[in-house]
Amino acid sequence: MPKMKTKSSCKKRFKITASGKVKSAAAGKRHGMIKRSNKFIRDARGTMVLSEPDARIVKKFMPNSL
C-alpha cells in the first residue's frame, strides 16, 4: 500500500495547532491594497483560525499532521 502524501500547497499555506485547529493567513492581501479600506487591512493582519467545515477539508489534504 502506498504512503499517504501531504498536498504541497496545503503545507505551504496552513499550520495545525497543538489542539488540532488549522491556522492560515488572511485572504485578499497580496495586491490591490489601494482599493481596500483601512479597516479591512487592519483586520486581515496576522493569522486566523479556520472555521470547522473549512478545517475539515484542509485536514484531508494533510494526513500526516494530525
PyMOL Python script that loads the backbone (N, CA, C, O; Angstrom):
from pymol import cmd

cmd.read_pdbstr("""\
ATOM      1  N   MET A   1       0.847  -1.189   0.000  1.00  0.00           N
ATOM      2  CA  MET A   1       0.000   0.000   0.000  1.00  0.00           C
ATOM      3  C   MET A   1       0.891   1.251   0.000  1.00  0.00           C
ATOM      4  O   MET A   1       1.804   1.352   0.819  1.00  0.00           O
ATOM      5  N   PRO A   2       0.638   2.193  -0.900  1.00  0.00           N
ATOM      6  CA  PRO A   2       1.476   3.393  -0.917  1.00  0.00           C
ATOM      7  C   PRO A   2       1.187   4.307   0.279  1.00  0.00           C
ATOM      8  O   PRO A   2       0.115   4.261   0.882  1.00  0.00           O
ATOM      9  N   LYS A   3       2.173   5.128   0.592  1.00  0.00           N
ATOM     10  CA  LYS A   3       2.008   6.074   1.696  1.00  0.00           C
ATOM     11  C   LYS A   3       1.037   7.175   1.292  1.00  0.00           C
ATOM     12  O   LYS A   3       0.907   7.515   0.116  1.00  0.00           O
ATOM     13  N   MET A   4       0.358   7.724   2.297  1.00  0.00           N
ATOM     14  CA  MET A   4      -0.487   8.891   2.043  1.00  0.00           C
ATOM     15  C   MET A   4       0.399  10.119   2.042  1.00  0.00           C
ATOM     16  O   MET A   4       1.206  10.313   2.951  1.00  0.00           O
ATOM     17  N   LYS A   5       0.248  10.943   1.029  1.00  0.00           N
ATOM     18  CA  LYS A   5       1.114  12.102   0.899  1.00  0.00           C
ATOM     19  C   LYS A   5       0.368  13.382   1.261  1.00  0.00           C
ATOM     20  O   LYS A   5      -0.844  13.490   1.074  1.00  0.00           O
ATOM     21  N   THR A   6       1.120  14.343   1.781  1.00  0.00           N
ATOM     22  CA  THR A   6       0.570  15.656   2.094  1.00  0.00           C
ATOM     23  C   THR A   6       0.592  16.511   0.839  1.00  0.00           C
ATOM     24  O   THR A   6       1.581  16.518   0.106  1.00  0.00           O
ATOM     25  N   LYS A   7      -0.502  17.236   0.588  1.00  0.00           N
ATOM     26  CA  LYS A   7      -0.536  18.164  -0.541  1.00  0.00           C
ATOM     27  C   LYS A   7       0.475  19.278  -0.299  1.00  0.00           C
ATOM     28  O   LYS A   7       0.462  19.904   0.761  1.00  0.00           O
ATOM     29  N   SER A   8       1.346  19.529  -1.263  1.00  0.00           N
ATOM     30  CA  SER A   8       2.384  20.554  -1.099  1.00  0.00           C
ATOM     31  C   SER A   8       1.780  21.939  -0.922  1.00  0.00           C
ATOM     32  O   SER A   8       2.312  22.758  -0.172  1.00  0.00           O
ATOM     33  N   SER A   9       0.667  22.206  -1.610  1.00  0.00           N
ATOM     34  CA  SER A   9       0.038  23.521  -1.488  1.00  0.00           C
ATOM     35  C   SER A   9      -0.486  23.756  -0.076  1.00  0.00           C
ATOM     36  O   SER A   9      -0.456  24.883   0.418  1.00  0.00           O
ATOM     37  N   CYS A  10      -0.964  22.703   0.573  1.00  0.00           N
ATOM     38  CA  CYS A  10      -1.501  22.845   1.929  1.00  0.00           C
ATOM     39  C   CYS A  10      -0.404  23.063   2.950  1.00  0.00           C
ATOM     40  O   CYS A  10      -0.565  23.867   3.869  1.00  0.00           O
ATOM     41  N   LYS A  11       0.713  22.358   2.805  1.00  0.00           N
ATOM     42  CA  LYS A  11       1.751  22.525   3.818  1.00  0.00           C
ATOM     43  C   LYS A  11       2.401  23.895   3.725  1.00  0.00           C
ATOM     44  O   LYS A  11       3.014  24.352   4.690  1.00  0.00           O
ATOM     45  N   LYS A  12       2.279  24.564   2.575  1.00  0.00           N
ATOM     46  CA  LYS A  12       2.804  25.923   2.440  1.00  0.00           C
ATOM     47  C   LYS A  12       1.851  26.959   3.038  1.00  0.00           C
ATOM     48  O   LYS A  12       2.296  28.003   3.516  1.00  0.00           O
ATOM     49  N   ARG A  13       0.552  26.683   3.016  1.00  0.00           N
ATOM     50  CA  ARG A  13      -0.443  27.687   3.378  1.00  0.00           C
ATOM     51  C   ARG A  13      -1.017  27.549   4.785  1.00  0.00           C
ATOM     52  O   ARG A  13      -1.493  28.533   5.351  1.00  0.00           O
ATOM     53  N   PHE A  14      -0.981  26.358   5.353  1.00  0.00           N
ATOM     54  CA  PHE A  14      -1.663  26.111   6.618  1.00  0.00           C
ATOM     55  C   PHE A  14      -0.733  25.488   7.650  1.00  0.00           C
ATOM     56  O   PHE A  14       0.240  24.816   7.306  1.00  0.00           O
ATOM     57  N   LYS A  15      -1.053  25.725   8.931  1.00  0.00           N
ATOM     58  CA  LYS A  15      -0.356  25.089  10.049  1.00  0.00           C
ATOM     59  C   LYS A  15      -1.427  24.518  10.975  1.00  0.00           C
ATOM     60  O   LYS A  15      -2.510  25.089  11.107  1.00  0.00           O
ATOM     61  N   ILE A  16      -1.121  23.391  11.614  1.00  0.00           N
ATOM     62  CA  ILE A  16      -2.033  22.783  12.577  1.00  0.00           C
ATOM     63  C   ILE A  16      -1.560  23.143  13.985  1.00  0.00           C
ATOM     64  O   ILE A  16      -0.385  22.969  14.309  1.00  0.00           O
ATOM     65  N   THR A  17      -2.467  23.642  14.818  1.00  0.00           N
ATOM     66  CA  THR A  17      -2.110  23.999  16.182  1.00  0.00           C
ATOM     67  C   THR A  17      -2.045  22.737  17.039  1.00  0.00           C
ATOM     68  O   THR A  17      -2.419  21.653  16.591  1.00  0.00           O
ATOM     69  N   ALA A  18      -1.569  22.886  18.268  1.00  0.00           N
ATOM     70  CA  ALA A  18      -1.444  21.741  19.177  1.00  0.00           C
ATOM     71  C   ALA A  18      -2.805  21.138  19.505  1.00  0.00           C
ATOM     72  O   ALA A  18      -2.902  19.935  19.746  1.00  0.00           O
ATOM     73  N   SER A  19      -3.852  21.949  19.516  1.00  0.00           N
ATOM     74  CA  SER A  19      -5.187  21.434  19.816  1.00  0.00           C
ATOM     75  C   SER A  19      -5.909  20.918  18.576  1.00  0.00           C
ATOM     76  O   SER A  19      -7.053  20.473  18.666  1.00  0.00           O
ATOM     77  N   GLY A  20      -5.244  20.974  17.406  1.00  0.00           N
ATOM     78  CA  GLY A  20      -5.819  20.399  16.193  1.00  0.00           C
ATOM     79  C   GLY A  20      -6.564  21.376  15.313  1.00  0.00           C
ATOM     80  O   GLY A  20      -7.177  20.969  14.327  1.00  0.00           O
ATOM     81  N   LYS A  21      -6.526  22.663  15.647  1.00  0.00           N
ATOM     82  CA  LYS A  21      -7.173  23.660  14.794  1.00  0.00           C
ATOM     83  C   LYS A  21      -6.233  24.041  13.659  1.00  0.00           C
ATOM     84  O   LYS A  21      -5.030  23.792  13.733  1.00  0.00           O
ATOM     85  N   VAL A  22      -6.781  24.646  12.606  1.00  0.00           N
ATOM     86  CA  VAL A  22      -5.997  25.000  11.426  1.00  0.00           C
ATOM     87  C   VAL A  22      -5.817  26.507  11.366  1.00  0.00           C
ATOM     88  O   VAL A  22      -6.792  27.258  11.355  1.00  0.00           O
ATOM     89  N   LYS A  23      -4.546  26.953  11.325  1.00  0.00           N
ATOM     90  CA  LYS A  23      -4.229  28.369  11.216  1.00  0.00           C
ATOM     91  C   LYS A  23      -3.915  28.705   9.768  1.00  0.00           C
ATOM     92  O   LYS A  23      -3.336  27.892   9.046  1.00  0.00           O
ATOM     93  N   SER A  24      -4.304  29.918   9.338  1.00  0.00           N
ATOM     94  CA  SER A  24      -3.975  30.365   7.997  1.00  0.00           C
ATOM     95  C   SER A  24      -3.855  31.879   7.986  1.00  0.00           C
ATOM     96  O   SER A  24      -4.326  32.562   8.896  1.00  0.00           O
ATOM     97  N   ALA A  25      -3.218  32.389   6.943  1.00  0.00           N
ATOM     98  CA  ALA A  25      -3.119  33.834   6.764  1.00  0.00           C
ATOM     99  C   ALA A  25      -4.421  34.349   6.162  1.00  0.00           C
ATOM    100  O   ALA A  25      -5.202  33.578   5.605  1.00  0.00           O
ATOM    101  N   ALA A  26      -4.649  35.642   6.275  1.00  0.00           N
ATOM    102  CA  ALA A  26      -5.859  36.243   5.743  1.00  0.00           C
ATOM    103  C   ALA A  26      -5.807  36.291   4.221  1.00  0.00           C
ATOM    104  O   ALA A  26      -4.743  36.486   3.634  1.00  0.00           O
ATOM    105  N   ALA A  27      -6.951  36.113   3.595  1.00  0.00           N
ATOM    106  CA  ALA A  27      -7.038  36.176   2.137  1.00  0.00           C
ATOM    107  C   ALA A  27      -7.212  37.622   1.688  1.00  0.00           C
ATOM    108  O   ALA A  27      -7.691  38.460   2.452  1.00  0.00           O
ATOM    109  N   GLY A  28      -6.827  37.911   0.465  1.00  0.00           N
ATOM    110  CA  GLY A  28      -7.076  39.214  -0.136  1.00  0.00           C
ATOM    111  C   GLY A  28      -6.052  40.272   0.185  1.00  0.00           C
ATOM    112  O   GLY A  28      -6.364  41.461   0.114  1.00  0.00           O
ATOM    113  N   LYS A  29      -4.823  39.882   0.541  1.00  0.00           N
ATOM    114  CA  LYS A  29      -3.829  40.888   0.908  1.00  0.00           C
ATOM    115  C   LYS A  29      -2.594  40.868   0.009  1.00  0.00           C
ATOM    116  O   LYS A  29      -1.568  41.439   0.380  1.00  0.00           O
ATOM    117  N   ARG A  30      -2.659  40.244  -1.131  1.00  0.00           N
ATOM    118  CA  ARG A  30      -1.487  40.133  -1.997  1.00  0.00           C
ATOM    119  C   ARG A  30      -1.231  41.413  -2.794  1.00  0.00           C
ATOM    120  O   ARG A  30      -0.088  41.850  -2.931  1.00  0.00           O
ATOM    121  N   HIS A  31      -2.281  41.995  -3.305  1.00  0.00           N
ATOM    122  CA  HIS A  31      -2.116  43.216  -4.105  1.00  0.00           C
ATOM    123  C   HIS A  31      -3.436  43.968  -4.074  1.00  0.00           C
ATOM    124  O   HIS A  31      -4.438  43.452  -3.580  1.00  0.00           O
ATOM    125  N   GLY A  32      -3.440  45.208  -4.611  1.00  0.00           N
ATOM    126  CA  GLY A  32      -4.665  45.994  -4.658  1.00  0.00           C
ATOM    127  C   GLY A  32      -5.040  46.597  -3.322  1.00  0.00           C
ATOM    128  O   GLY A  32      -6.224  46.752  -3.024  1.00  0.00           O
ATOM    129  N   MET A  33      -4.042  46.945  -2.502  1.00  0.00           N
ATOM    130  CA  MET A  33      -4.339  47.497  -1.178  1.00  0.00           C
ATOM    131  C   MET A  33      -4.930  48.902  -1.246  1.00  0.00           C
ATOM    132  O   MET A  33      -5.559  49.361  -0.293  1.00  0.00           O
ATOM    133  N   ILE A  34      -4.727  49.588  -2.379  1.00  0.00           N
ATOM    134  CA  ILE A  34      -5.259  50.951  -2.521  1.00  0.00           C
ATOM    135  C   ILE A  34      -6.793  50.942  -2.408  1.00  0.00           C
ATOM    136  O   ILE A  34      -7.382  51.806  -1.758  1.00  0.00           O
ATOM    137  N   LYS A  35      -7.416  49.966  -3.041  1.00  0.00           N
ATOM    138  CA  LYS A  35      -8.879  49.931  -3.049  1.00  0.00           C
ATOM    139  C   LYS A  35      -9.485  49.321  -1.793  1.00  0.00           C
ATOM    140  O   LYS A  35     -10.699  49.397  -1.603  1.00  0.00           O
ATOM    141  N   ARG A  36      -8.677  48.723  -0.937  1.00  0.00           N
ATOM    142  CA  ARG A  36      -9.182  48.138   0.304  1.00  0.00           C
ATOM    143  C   ARG A  36      -9.291  49.218   1.389  1.00  0.00           C
ATOM    144  O   ARG A  36      -8.517  50.175   1.415  1.00  0.00           O
ATOM    145  N   SER A  37     -10.255  49.040   2.265  1.00  0.00           N
ATOM    146  CA  SER A  37     -10.398  50.007   3.349  1.00  0.00           C
ATOM    147  C   SER A  37      -9.332  49.751   4.414  1.00  0.00           C
ATOM    148  O   SER A  37      -8.788  48.651   4.518  1.00  0.00           O
ATOM    149  N   ASN A  38      -9.048  50.774   5.189  1.00  0.00           N
ATOM    150  CA  ASN A  38      -8.078  50.630   6.272  1.00  0.00           C
ATOM    151  C   ASN A  38      -8.550  49.599   7.290  1.00  0.00           C
ATOM    152  O   ASN A  38      -7.734  48.888   7.877  1.00  0.00           O
ATOM    153  N   LYS A  39      -9.852  49.511   7.501  1.00  0.00           N
ATOM    154  CA  LYS A  39     -10.415  48.534   8.436  1.00  0.00           C
ATOM    155  C   LYS A  39     -10.142  47.112   7.947  1.00  0.00           C
ATOM    156  O   LYS A  39      -9.795  46.241   8.745  1.00  0.00           O
ATOM    157  N   PHE A  40     -10.294  46.869   6.643  1.00  0.00           N
ATOM    158  CA  PHE A  40     -10.022  45.537   6.099  1.00  0.00           C
ATOM    159  C   PHE A  40      -8.558  45.161   6.276  1.00  0.00           C
ATOM    160  O   PHE A  40      -8.247  44.047   6.695  1.00  0.00           O
ATOM    161  N   ILE A  41      -7.659  46.087   5.957  1.00  0.00           N
ATOM    162  CA  ILE A  41      -6.223  45.822   6.062  1.00  0.00           C
ATOM    163  C   ILE A  41      -5.844  45.533   7.512  1.00  0.00           C
ATOM    164  O   ILE A  41      -5.039  44.642   7.781  1.00  0.00           O
ATOM    165  N   ARG A  42      -6.420  46.278   8.433  1.00  0.00           N
ATOM    166  CA  ARG A  42      -6.141  46.089   9.853  1.00  0.00           C
ATOM    167  C   ARG A  42      -6.670  44.733  10.343  1.00  0.00           C
ATOM    168  O   ARG A  42      -5.979  44.018  11.070  1.00  0.00           O
ATOM    169  N   ASP A  43      -7.883  44.390   9.944  1.00  0.00           N
ATOM    170  CA  ASP A  43      -8.489  43.138  10.401  1.00  0.00           C
ATOM    171  C   ASP A  43      -7.828  41.911   9.778  1.00  0.00           C
ATOM    172  O   ASP A  43      -7.868  40.825  10.357  1.00  0.00           O
ATOM    173  N   ALA A  44      -7.225  42.074   8.608  1.00  0.00           N
ATOM    174  CA  ALA A  44      -6.620  40.932   7.907  1.00  0.00           C
ATOM    175  C   ALA A  44      -5.155  40.736   8.277  1.00  0.00           C
ATOM    176  O   ALA A  44      -4.460  39.945   7.638  1.00  0.00           O
ATOM    177  N   ARG A  45      -4.681  41.436   9.289  1.00  0.00           N
ATOM    178  CA  ARG A  45      -3.285  41.324   9.722  1.00  0.00           C
ATOM    179  C   ARG A  45      -3.080  40.017  10.487  1.00  0.00           C
ATOM    180  O   ARG A  45      -3.962  39.583  11.227  1.00  0.00           O
ATOM    181  N   GLY A  46      -1.931  39.401  10.310  1.00  0.00           N
ATOM    182  CA  GLY A  46      -1.591  38.208  11.093  1.00  0.00           C
ATOM    183  C   GLY A  46      -2.290  36.955  10.595  1.00  0.00           C
ATOM    184  O   GLY A  46      -2.641  36.856   9.420  1.00  0.00           O
ATOM    185  N   THR A  47      -2.488  36.004  11.487  1.00  0.00           N
ATOM    186  CA  THR A  47      -3.117  34.736  11.121  1.00  0.00           C
ATOM    187  C   THR A  47      -4.450  34.587  11.830  1.00  0.00           C
ATOM    188  O   THR A  47      -4.750  35.303  12.785  1.00  0.00           O
ATOM    189  N   MET A  48      -5.243  33.640  11.341  1.00  0.00           N
ATOM    190  CA  MET A  48      -6.541  33.368  11.949  1.00  0.00           C
ATOM    191  C   MET A  48      -6.819  31.878  11.910  1.00  0.00           C
ATOM    192  O   MET A  48      -6.195  31.141  11.146  1.00  0.00           O
ATOM    193  N   VAL A  49      -7.745  31.443  12.724  1.00  0.00           N
ATOM    194  CA  VAL A  49      -8.122  30.032  12.793  1.00  0.00           C
ATOM    195  C   VAL A  49      -9.288  29.808  11.846  1.00  0.00           C
ATOM    196  O   VAL A  49     -10.251  30.574  11.853  1.00  0.00           O
ATOM    197  N   LEU A  50      -9.206  28.758  11.028  1.00  0.00           N
ATOM    198  CA  LEU A  50     -10.272  28.453  10.077  1.00  0.00           C
ATOM    199  C   LEU A  50     -11.497  27.906  10.803  1.00  0.00           C
ATOM    200  O   LEU A  50     -11.395  27.342  11.892  1.00  0.00           O
ATOM    201  N   SER A  51     -12.653  28.087  10.174  1.00  0.00           N
ATOM    202  CA  SER A  51     -13.879  27.513  10.727  1.00  0.00           C
ATOM    203  C   SER A  51     -13.824  25.992  10.604  1.00  0.00           C
ATOM    204  O   SER A  51     -13.040  25.453   9.824  1.00  0.00           O
ATOM    205  N   GLU A  52     -14.647  25.321  11.365  1.00  0.00           N
ATOM    206  CA  GLU A  52     -14.584  23.852  11.431  1.00  0.00           C
ATOM    207  C   GLU A  52     -14.848  23.181  10.080  1.00  0.00           C
ATOM    208  O   GLU A  52     -14.135  22.237   9.739  1.00  0.00           O
ATOM    209  N   PRO A  53     -15.846  23.627   9.287  1.00  0.00           N
ATOM    210  CA  PRO A  53     -16.053  22.986   7.970  1.00  0.00           C
ATOM    211  C   PRO A  53     -14.854  23.164   7.032  1.00  0.00           C
ATOM    212  O   PRO A  53     -14.494  22.244   6.298  1.00  0.00           O
ATOM    213  N   ASP A  54     -14.237  24.354   7.061  1.00  0.00           N
ATOM    214  CA  ASP A  54     -13.062  24.583   6.222  1.00  0.00           C
ATOM    215  C   ASP A  54     -11.867  23.773   6.714  1.00  0.00           C
ATOM    216  O   ASP A  54     -11.096  23.244   5.914  1.00  0.00           O
ATOM    217  N   ALA A  55     -11.718  23.679   8.028  1.00  0.00           N
ATOM    218  CA  ALA A  55     -10.601  22.930   8.598  1.00  0.00           C
ATOM    219  C   ALA A  55     -10.693  21.454   8.249  1.00  0.00           C
ATOM    220  O   ALA A  55      -9.670  20.799   8.047  1.00  0.00           O
ATOM    221  N   ARG A  56     -11.911  20.925   8.176  1.00  0.00           N
ATOM    222  CA  ARG A  56     -12.095  19.520   7.837  1.00  0.00           C
ATOM    223  C   ARG A  56     -11.562  19.220   6.437  1.00  0.00           C
ATOM    224  O   ARG A  56     -10.978  18.160   6.211  1.00  0.00           O
ATOM    225  N   ILE A  57     -11.758  20.140   5.502  1.00  0.00           N
ATOM    226  CA  ILE A  57     -11.266  19.965   4.130  1.00  0.00           C
ATOM    227  C   ILE A  57      -9.752  19.989   4.108  1.00  0.00           C
ATOM    228  O   ILE A  57      -9.130  19.159   3.447  1.00  0.00           O
ATOM    229  N   VAL A  58      -9.147  20.934   4.826  1.00  0.00           N
ATOM    230  CA  VAL A  58      -7.690  21.066   4.839  1.00  0.00           C
ATOM    231  C   VAL A  58      -7.050  19.839   5.467  1.00  0.00           C
ATOM    232  O   VAL A  58      -6.009  19.378   4.999  1.00  0.00           O
ATOM    233  N   LYS A  59      -7.651  19.310   6.511  1.00  0.00           N
ATOM    234  CA  LYS A  59      -7.069  18.156   7.205  1.00  0.00           C
ATOM    235  C   LYS A  59      -7.045  16.909   6.327  1.00  0.00           C
ATOM    236  O   LYS A  59      -6.199  16.036   6.519  1.00  0.00           O
ATOM    237  N   LYS A  60      -7.962  16.816   5.367  1.00  0.00           N
ATOM    238  CA  LYS A  60      -7.940  15.686   4.436  1.00  0.00           C
ATOM    239  C   LYS A  60      -6.700  15.730   3.559  1.00  0.00           C
ATOM    240  O   LYS A  60      -6.174  14.686   3.170  1.00  0.00           O
ATOM    241  N   PHE A  61      -6.233  16.920   3.248  1.00  0.00           N
ATOM    242  CA  PHE A  61      -5.036  17.075   2.426  1.00  0.00           C
ATOM    243  C   PHE A  61      -3.752  16.933   3.216  1.00  0.00           C
ATOM    244  O   PHE A  61      -2.677  16.812   2.628  1.00  0.00           O
ATOM    245  N   MET A  62      -3.845  16.944   4.555  1.00  0.00           N
ATOM    246  CA  MET A  62      -2.666  16.869   5.407  1.00  0.00           C
ATOM    247  C   MET A  62      -2.793  15.693   6.373  1.00  0.00           C
ATOM    248  O   MET A  62      -2.954  15.910   7.574  1.00  0.00           O
ATOM    249  N   PRO A  63      -2.727  14.466   5.887  1.00  0.00           N
ATOM    250  CA  PRO A  63      -2.960  13.319   6.765  1.00  0.00           C
ATOM    251  C   PRO A  63      -1.867  13.109   7.809  1.00  0.00           C
ATOM    252  O   PRO A  63      -2.132  12.528   8.861  1.00  0.00           O
ATOM    253  N   ASN A  64      -0.652  13.568   7.543  1.00  0.00           N
ATOM    254  CA  ASN A  64       0.454  13.313   8.464  1.00  0.00           C
ATOM    255  C   ASN A  64       0.567  14.347   9.577  1.00  0.00           C
ATOM    256  O   ASN A  64       1.390  14.194  10.479  1.00  0.00           O
ATOM    257  N   SER A  65      -0.241  15.387   9.526  1.00  0.00           N
ATOM    258  CA  SER A  65      -0.104  16.451  10.518  1.00  0.00           C
ATOM    259  C   SER A  65      -1.033  16.268  11.704  1.00  0.00           C
ATOM    260  O   SER A  65      -1.000  17.065  12.642  1.00  0.00           O
ATOM    261  N   LEU A  66      -1.860  15.236  11.679  1.00  0.00           N
ATOM    262  CA  LEU A  66      -2.876  15.077  12.735  1.00  0.00           C
ATOM    263  C   LEU A  66      -2.342  14.398  13.962  1.00  0.00           C
ATOM    264  O   LEU A  66      -3.079  14.198  14.927  1.00  0.00           O
TER     265      LEU A  66
END
""", "prot")
cmd.dss("prot")
cmd.show_as("cartoon", "prot")
cmd.util.cbc("prot")
cmd.orient("prot")
